[in-house]
Amino acid sequence: MRRSLTRGGVVLAFLISSLISVAPASASSMTADPPPDRIIIELVAMAGSGCAPGTADVAISPDNTAFTAIYSNYLAQAGPGIPVTENRKNCQLNVLVHAPQGFTFAIAKADYRGYGFLKRGAVAQQRANYYFQGMSQGSFANHRIPAPYDDNWIATDEVPVAALVYRPCGERRNLNINTELRVTRGTSTDVSYLTMDSTDGSIETIYHLAWKRCR
């Protein structure tokens, strides 16, 4: 039976540790329904050993409640004959969400997915953070994936409503998304690997949006 590694309900301290933990003064105090108009999302740039050009993309959901980041060649591995440079892979996506006038948004939840093949003794982890351009980056959240492991994994981060960090109203600020995979041999003598994709390259990382109306 398929099993998954879940890290549900983890507070995103990395997102809010050095940012204002309430809505900006120019936004209303209550969350709002998603804008009815179609939202446009643009992948402005990507860089890193885990996302070579053409191997990542983003897409908004039809109901404007989330967007996905899709990776097709994101893999960290360790073991005999594998260069140490393959132990750590990272990716930074620079994303612009074109919100309709009068709306702003925050990241309320993030679901990370992939596949792990980890031999006993190996050590693996997935790290992530995100922040709006010009605002503090904060620190990374770590999700350790215990070995041995040979299955799909999922790690979920969720932000309490009172701690949501919204893009300042009326400002055009891109969203930076940083992710990282690490695998080390530890005491294992075999090859281990961790991916942020699936065998068909279709696994999606999902970022759930919270919307507010600007005054």
N, C-alpha and C positions, 0 to 999 in steps of 0.2 A: 504494500500500500504506500502511496506517495506520502511523504511527510515534508514539513517545511519548518524552517527555523524562524521563529517570530520574536520580534522585540517590540511588542505593542506598548503604546502609552508612554513612550520615553519623552520627557519634556525636552524641548530643544533649547537647552541652556546655551549651546553654541551660537544660536541665532539671537538670543536676547540678552546675553551677559553684559554687553557694553552698549546696548541700544536702548532707546526709550521703550518701555514695556507697556505703553498704552497707545491708543490711536492718536494720530497727529491732531493738533488743535483745529485744523481746517476740515476734519472729517467728522461726521456725525458719530454719536456714541453707540449706535446700534448697528449690528451687521445688517446687510441688505441682501435681497435676492440678486442673483447674477443679472447683469445687463441683458436685455432682450436682444440687442443687436449682436451680430456675429463678431466675435473678437478675433483679431489678427495677432499671431505670434510670429516672431522673426528670430532665427538663429543668426546673430550678428557675427559671432566668431567662435572658434573652438581651438583648443590647444592642449597638448599633453600626450604622453606616451600611450594612453589608453583610448585615444580618439583621433586617429590619423584623419586627414581631410577626407570627407565623404563617408565616414563610418559612424556618424551620429546625426540625429535630427530631432526636431521638436514639433509637436502638434497639439492644438487646443481641442478639448472635447466638444462635442456638438452642443452641450448644454451650458458651456462656459464655466463649469465648476472645477475644472482641473486642466492641466496640460501634461503631456508625456514627453520624456526624453528617451530616445531609442538608440541603443548602441549595437553595433554588429561585429566589433572586433576588440572587445575589452576584456583582457585576460591577464592575470598574474600567475606565475608558476615558479616552482622551486623543486630541485631534486638533482640527481646525478647528471652531470653534463649540461645543465642549464645555467647560463650566465647569471650572475647576481643581479644584473640590470633588469632581468625579467621578474624579479621578486616583488617589485613595486610598480604599479601602473596608476596613472592619474589622468583626470580630464577636467578641464575648466570650460564650461559653456557660458557664453555671454548672450543673454536672451532679452529681447525687447517685446513686452506685451503692450499692444496698442489698446489701452482702455478707453471706452467712450467718455466724452466730456461729462464731468459730474460724478465720476466713479474713481475709486482707488481700490487696491487689493493688497492682500498679504498672503504668505504661504501658511496654511493652517495645518497641513499634514503632508508627509512624504512617505511613499512606499517604494523601497528599493528591492529589486529582485535579481536573481541570478542562479548560477549552478555552482556547486562545490564538490570537488573530488579531493578529499583530504585524507592522507594516510595517518595512522596512529603516530603521534609524536610531532606532527606538523602544527604550525601556528598560523592562523589566518584571521584577518579582520577587514571590515569595510568601514570607511570613514566618509563623512560628508558635512558640508555646510553650504550656506547660501546667504547672500546679502545684496542689498541694493547699491549700485554704484555711488561712491562718495560717502557711504556710511560704513561704520566699523565692521570688520570682517568677523570678529569674535573668534571662538575656538571650535575645533572639530568635535563631532560626536562619533564615538567609536562603537562598532558592533562586532564583537568577537564571535567567530564561528568555530565551535569546538570540533576537534578531530577525535575519532575518525568520522567522516561524513561523506556521503555519496548520494546527493539528491538536490532538488531545488531548495533555495533559501529565500526568505523574505524578511526584511527589517523595516519596521515602521516607526517614524517619529511623529509626534503630535504636539501641537502648541496649545496651551490653555487659551481660552478666549481673551482673558485679561492681559495676556502676554503677547498678543499678535503685533507684529511690526509692519505697518502699512507703508507703501510708497507715498512720499509726500504729495499731497494733492496739487495738481497743476504742474508737476515737474516730470520731465522726461528722463527717467533714470533706468538704466538697464539692470537686469538681475544677473548676478554672477552665481553660477552653480559649480561648486567644487566637489569632486568625488575622488576616492582613492581605494585601490585594492592592494593588500599586502599578503604575501605568503612566504613563510620561511620553513626550511626543512625541519628545524628543531632536532629531535632525536630520530626522525624518520630517515630511512635509507632509500625511499622510493620517490617517484614524482607525485607532487600534489599541485592542484590548481584551483583558482577561484575566478569565476566570470561574472560580468554584469550583463549577460545576454543568455540566449539559449542556443540549442544546436542549430536552429533555423534563423538565429539572429533577430528574433521578434520580441524578446522580452522588453517591457517598458518600465521605466521608472516614472511613477505618477506623483505629481505635485498638485495637491488639492488647494483651491483658492478660496479665500474669504473676501467678500466684497463689502465696501462701504460707500455711502453717498457723501460727496464733498459739499460743504456749505458754500 
